[in-house]
């Protein structure tokens, strides 16, 4: 009996000593962000790889956290479809790129969570840009925020035009030159929201039926249809802290420089594109006629987000029947 009592007392003493030892040990600090971040995006690999690498470097410097980053490249309509199929159990944390109308639809379906970055970062981005139709740069309810302004337009090969006997292209109507038959490449609006937005602008400028007439003429000159920037955190994201940190990083001067060095423009009025002669940044300035910030002058815009949202499916359906189906027939 005595031996048993001693043994129980000894065990009790050991337990008390262990508890005291643990109580005196400082708790290991929890990492401020998760060690992983995943995207689905139509943004080019040239851009999204650089942004993810810059963020991973920043996270290592700031928090000593090694973040494993990855991206699923997908055209905006495809990405949107994947997100709706995941039904709140997404395989990635962030959706980046495309027209804001789709982000509004995802928010309505409760498939996005509020961004919830710092007030300073959120307020550094203006609410909108452009006249007469303001282009929203962030969601008034906080579900998405713009990250960069990406110019796009007509790009051509001067030597190819010279061989075809075609003068340098100045506006959209120049694309209808019969000498360019089979020489024009465009992306279907069913696969690219940027292309969809372009179609919306043409329809808004010319009117519904005249606009479709013009688009059919453009299709007659089209050779291949090629598959080619709001950001939101998906509801149910597994790495929400890393996602918020990534968005906030991209809105800093360091993050905006990642875009500007690659030919894009800052979504923050404070930052202007600057680069060495011959750099990608300066080439973008030349491409846009000397623009270094879209906030320095008036930006004309007729794209109406509300109209685009209402007409989105009808536009894609008519494109398939009036243009894509006929183009496919010509290939046979």
MOVEN-V819215 format. One record per residue. N is the residue number from 1. PHI is phi as a letter, one per 20 degrees, with the letter a starting at -180 (* if undefined). OMEGA is omega in whole degrees, -180 to 180 (999 if undefined). Layout:
{{N | PHI | OMEGA} {N | PHI | OMEGA}}
This chain:
{{1 | * | -179} {2 | f | -179} {3 | f | -180} {4 | f | -179} {5 | f | 179} {6 | f | -179} {7 | f | 179} {8 | f | 180} {9 | f | 179} {10 | f | 179} {11 | f | 179} {12 | f | 180} {13 | f | 179} {14 | f | 180} {15 | f | 179} {16 | f | 179} {17 | f | 178} {18 | f | -180} {19 | f | 179} {20 | f | 180} {21 | f | 180} {22 | f | -180} {23 | f | -179} {24 | e | -180} {25 | e | -180} {26 | f | 178} {27 | f | 179} {28 | f | -177} {29 | f | 178} {30 | f | -180} {31 | f | -177} {32 | f | 177} {33 | c | 176} {34 | f | -178} {35 | e | -179} {36 | b | 176} {37 | b | -177} {38 | c | -179} {39 | c | 161} {40 | c | -169} {41 | b | 170} {42 | e | 180} {43 | f | -174} {44 | g | 179} {45 | g | 178} {46 | g | -180} {47 | e | -172} {48 | f | 176} {49 | f | -179} {50 | f | -179} {51 | f | -180} {52 | f | 179} {53 | f | 180} {54 | f | 179} {55 | f | 179} {56 | f | 177} {57 | f | -179} {58 | f | -180} {59 | f | 179} {60 | f | -180} {61 | f | -172} {62 | f | -173} {63 | c | -175} {64 | l | 178} {65 | d | 176} {66 | e | -177} {67 | d | 174} {68 | e | -175} {69 | d | 177} {70 | b | 179} {71 | b | 172} {72 | e | 178} {73 | f | -180} {74 | a | 173} {75 | g | -174} {76 | g | 179} {77 | f | 178} {78 | f | 179} {79 | f | 179} {80 | g | 179} {81 | f | 179} {82 | f | -177} {83 | f | 179} {84 | f | 178} {85 | f | 180} {86 | f | 173} {87 | l | 176} {88 | n | 175} {89 | c | -171} {90 | f | 176} {91 | e | 178} {92 | c | -177} {93 | d | -171} {94 | c | 169} {95 | d | -175} {96 | c | 172} {97 | o | 178} {98 | o | -178} {99 | e | -175} {100 | f | -179} {101 | g | 179} {102 | f | 177} {103 | f | 177} {104 | f | 179} {105 | f | 179} {106 | f | 178} {107 | f | 178} {108 | f | 180} {109 | e | -180} {110 | m | 178} {111 | d | 174} {112 | c | 171} {113 | d | -178} {114 | f | -175} {115 | f | 175} {116 | l | 171} {117 | e | -177} {118 | f | 179} {119 | g | -180} {120 | f | -180} {121 | f | -179} {122 | f | -176} {123 | f | 177} {124 | f | -179} {125 | d | 178} {126 | f | -179} {127 | f | -176} {128 | a | 176} {129 | b | 174} {130 | o | 177} {131 | b | 0} {132 | f | 179} {133 | d | 180} {134 | f | 176} {135 | e | 180} {136 | f | 177} {137 | d | 174} {138 | b | -178} {139 | e | -178} {140 | f | 178} {141 | e | 173} {142 | n | -177} {143 | e | 176} {144 | b | 177} {145 | b | 176} {146 | f | -177} {147 | d | -180} {148 | a | 177} {149 | d | -175} {150 | d | 179} {151 | f | 173} {152 | b | -178} {153 | a | -178} {154 | e | 177} {155 | d | -177} {156 | b | 178} {157 | e | -176} {158 | g | -179} {159 | f | 178} {160 | f | 178} {161 | f | 180} {162 | f | 179} {163 | f | 180} {164 | e | -178} {165 | m | -178} {166 | d | 179} {167 | f | 177} {168 | g | -176} {169 | f | -179} {170 | d | -180} {171 | b | -174} {172 | f | -178} {173 | f | 178} {174 | f | 180} {175 | f | -178} {176 | e | 178} {177 | g | -179} {178 | g | 179} {179 | f | -179} {180 | e | -180} {181 | g | -179} {182 | m | -175} {183 | d | -176} {184 | e | 175} {185 | d | 176} {186 | b | 179} {187 | d | 179} {188 | f | 177} {189 | f | 176} {190 | f | -178} {191 | c | -178} {192 | b | 179} {193 | f | 176} {194 | f | 176} {195 | f | 177} {196 | g | 179} {197 | f | 177} {198 | f | 177} {199 | f | 179} {200 | f | 179} {201 | f | 180} {202 | f | 178} {203 | f | 179} {204 | f | -179} {205 | f | -171} {206 | d | -174} {207 | n | -172} {208 | g | -174} {209 | f | 175} {210 | g | 179} {211 | f | 178} {212 | f | 176} {213 | f | 179} {214 | f | -178} {215 | f | 176} {216 | f | 177} {217 | f | 177} {218 | f | -180} {219 | f | 180} {220 | f | 179} {221 | e | -174} {222 | e | 172} {223 | e | -180} {224 | f | 166} {225 | e | -178} {226 | d | 177} {227 | e | -173} {228 | g | 999} {229 | * | 174} {230 | f | 176} {231 | c | -179} {232 | b | 175} {233 | e | -177} {234 | f | 174} {235 | f | -178} {236 | n | 179} {237 | g | -178} {238 | e | -177} {239 | c | -174} {240 | f | 180} {241 | f | 177} {242 | f | 180} {243 | f | 179} {244 | f | 180} {245 | f | 179} {246 | f | 180} {247 | f | -179} {248 | f | 177} {249 | f | -178} {250 | f | -179} {251 | e | 176} {252 | f | 177} {253 | g | 179} {254 | f | 179} {255 | f | 180} {256 | f | 178} {257 | f | 176} {258 | g | 180} {259 | f | -175} {260 | f | 178} {261 | f | -179} {262 | d | 172} {263 | n | 177} {264 | d | -176} {265 | c | -175} {266 | f | 175} {267 | e | 178} {268 | d | -178} {269 | g | -177} {270 | f | -171} {271 | d | -179} {272 | c | -179} {273 | f | 177} {274 | c | 178} {275 | a | 178} {276 | f | 178} {277 | g | 180} {278 | n | -180} {279 | f | 177} {280 | g | 180} {281 | f | -179} {282 | f | 175} {283 | f | 177} {284 | f | 177} {285 | f | 178} {286 | f | -179} {287 | g | -177} {288 | e | 176} {289 | m | 176} {290 | n | -179} {291 | f | 174} {292 | d | 174} {293 | b | 179} {294 | f | 178} {295 | e | -178} {296 | f | -180} {297 | b | 179} {298 | f | 176} {299 | d | 179} {300 | f | 179} {301 | b | 175} {302 | d | 179} {303 | f | -179} {304 | d | -176} {305 | g | -178} {306 | f | 178} {307 | f | -180} {308 | f | -180} {309 | f | -179} {310 | f | -173} {311 | e | -171} {312 | g | -177} {313 | f | 179} {314 | f | 179} {315 | f | -179} {316 | f | 180} {317 | f | -180} {318 | f | 177} {319 | g | 180} {320 | f | -175} {321 | e | -175} {322 | e | -172} {323 | c | -173} {324 | f | -180} {325 | f | -179} {326 | f | 179} {327 | f | 178} {328 | f | 179} {329 | f | -179} {330 | f | -180} {331 | f | -175} {332 | f | 999}}
